[in-house]
Amino acid sequence: MKLLKYIEYALLIISLIVFVIGLTTISTESSPALNIYLVWTYILVAAALIFTIGFPLVKAFSDKKSLKKLIILVVAAIVVFGGIYLIAPGKAIDVNTVVSEGTFKFADAALYICYLFVGASVVALIWSAAHKAIK
């Protein structure tokens, strides 16, 4: 597990370096530092996804019970995301560029998914506090 700590520290140090370099060089909207920020953000998101998905997969394939739970979780996520995508309106709004209806529908679905998870986290926080108070 020490390897993970070293990876975390390395990512933190690189992020700080990118931040300081970008902070001193950003002067306009077309600054190359903005592209560096964006690329580094993509790298961090990819690393987070790899670690978030990778560790449960390694555990799931070592235990049949965990694999069954993982399959149920994936199917439930597909059903929830698919259902939200189906109810997303996807109505066009006035923007300065041409955007397809599918893009609007995907954006609306992403917003609904965010609303769902924010609502679920608020309910979980309230439930946790109430459950601790009752005990």
C-alpha positions as CSV (number, residue, x, y, z in Angstrom):
1,M,0.0,0.0,0.0
2,K,3.0,2.3,0.3
3,L,3.1,2.4,-3.5
4,L,-0.3,4.1,-3.5
5,K,0.9,6.8,-1.1
6,Y,3.9,7.5,-3.3
7,I,1.6,7.8,-6.3
8,E,-0.6,10.2,-4.4
9,Y,2.3,12.3,-3.4
10,A,3.7,12.3,-6.9
11,L,0.4,13.4,-8.4
12,L,0.1,16.1,-5.7
13,I,3.6,17.5,-6.4
14,I,3.0,17.5,-10.2
15,S,-0.3,19.2,-9.7
16,L,1.3,21.9,-7.5
17,I,4.0,22.5,-10.1
18,V,1.5,22.7,-13.0
19,F,-0.6,25.1,-10.9
20,V,2.3,27.4,-10.1
21,I,3.6,27.4,-13.6
22,G,0.2,28.0,-15.0
23,L,-0.5,30.8,-12.4
24,T,2.5,32.7,-13.5
25,T,1.9,32.4,-17.3
26,I,-1.8,32.8,-17.7
27,S,-2.5,36.2,-19.2
28,T,-5.0,35.6,-22.0
29,E,-7.7,33.2,-23.0
30,S,-5.4,31.7,-25.6
31,S,-2.6,30.9,-23.1
32,P,-0.9,27.5,-23.5
33,A,-1.2,27.1,-19.7
34,L,-4.9,26.6,-20.1
35,N,-4.3,23.6,-22.4
36,I,-1.8,22.3,-19.9
37,Y,-4.4,22.6,-17.1
38,L,-6.9,20.8,-19.3
39,V,-4.6,17.9,-20.2
40,W,-3.5,17.5,-16.6
41,T,-7.1,17.4,-15.5
42,Y,-7.8,14.6,-18.1
43,I,-4.8,12.7,-16.7
44,L,-6.1,13.0,-13.1
45,V,-9.6,11.9,-14.1
46,A,-8.2,9.0,-16.0
47,A,-6.1,8.0,-13.0
48,A,-9.0,8.3,-10.7
49,L,-11.2,6.1,-13.0
50,I,-8.5,3.5,-13.3
51,F,-8.0,3.2,-9.5
52,T,-11.8,3.4,-8.8
53,I,-12.6,0.7,-11.3
54,G,-9.4,-1.3,-11.1
55,F,-9.4,-2.1,-7.4
56,P,-13.0,-3.4,-7.1
57,L,-12.4,-5.5,-10.3
58,V,-9.3,-7.1,-8.8
59,K,-11.2,-7.9,-5.6
60,A,-14.3,-9.1,-7.5
61,F,-12.4,-11.6,-9.6
62,S,-10.8,-13.1,-6.5
63,D,-14.2,-13.8,-4.8
64,K,-17.4,-15.1,-6.4
65,K,-19.6,-13.2,-4.0
66,S,-17.9,-10.0,-4.8
67,L,-18.2,-10.7,-8.5
68,K,-21.9,-11.2,-8.2
69,K,-22.3,-7.9,-6.3
70,L,-20.3,-6.2,-8.9
71,I,-22.5,-7.5,-11.8
72,I,-25.6,-6.5,-9.9
73,L,-24.2,-3.0,-9.3
74,V,-23.2,-2.6,-13.0
75,V,-26.6,-3.7,-14.2
76,A,-28.3,-1.3,-11.7
77,A,-26.1,1.5,-12.9
78,I,-26.9,0.8,-16.5
79,V,-30.7,0.7,-15.7
80,V,-30.5,4.0,-13.8
81,F,-28.4,5.8,-16.4
82,G,-30.5,4.5,-19.2
83,G,-33.7,5.5,-17.6
84,I,-32.4,8.9,-16.9
85,Y,-31.3,9.2,-20.5
86,L,-34.7,8.2,-21.7
87,I,-36.5,10.8,-19.6
88,A,-34.1,13.6,-20.4
89,P,-35.9,16.1,-22.7
90,G,-33.0,17.1,-25.0
91,K,-34.8,20.3,-26.1
92,A,-32.6,22.8,-28.0
93,I,-31.7,26.1,-26.5
94,D,-30.3,29.1,-28.2
95,V,-26.5,28.9,-28.5
96,N,-24.1,30.5,-30.9
97,T,-23.1,27.2,-32.5
98,V,-24.9,24.3,-34.1
99,V,-25.4,21.5,-31.6
100,S,-27.2,18.3,-32.3
101,E,-30.3,17.1,-30.4
102,G,-28.4,14.1,-29.1
103,T,-25.8,16.4,-27.5
104,F,-28.6,18.3,-25.7
105,K,-30.1,15.1,-24.6
106,F,-26.8,13.8,-23.3
107,A,-26.2,17.1,-21.4
108,D,-29.7,17.0,-19.9
109,A,-29.1,13.3,-18.8
110,A,-25.8,14.2,-17.2
111,L,-27.5,17.0,-15.2
112,Y,-30.2,14.7,-14.1
113,I,-27.6,12.1,-13.0
114,C,-25.8,14.8,-11.0
115,Y,-29.1,15.8,-9.4
116,L,-29.8,12.2,-8.5
117,F,-26.4,11.7,-6.9
118,V,-26.6,15.0,-5.0
119,G,-30.0,14.1,-3.7
120,A,-28.9,10.6,-2.7
121,S,-25.9,12.0,-0.9
122,V,-28.1,14.5,1.1
123,V,-30.4,11.7,2.0
124,A,-27.5,9.5,3.0
125,L,-26.1,12.3,5.2
126,I,-29.4,12.9,6.9
127,W,-30.0,9.1,7.3
128,S,-26.5,8.7,8.9
129,A,-27.0,11.5,11.3
130,A,-30.5,10.3,12.3
131,H,-29.3,6.7,12.6
132,K,-26.4,7.7,14.9
133,A,-28.8,9.9,17.0
134,I,-31.2,7.0,17.5
135,K,-28.5,4.6,18.6
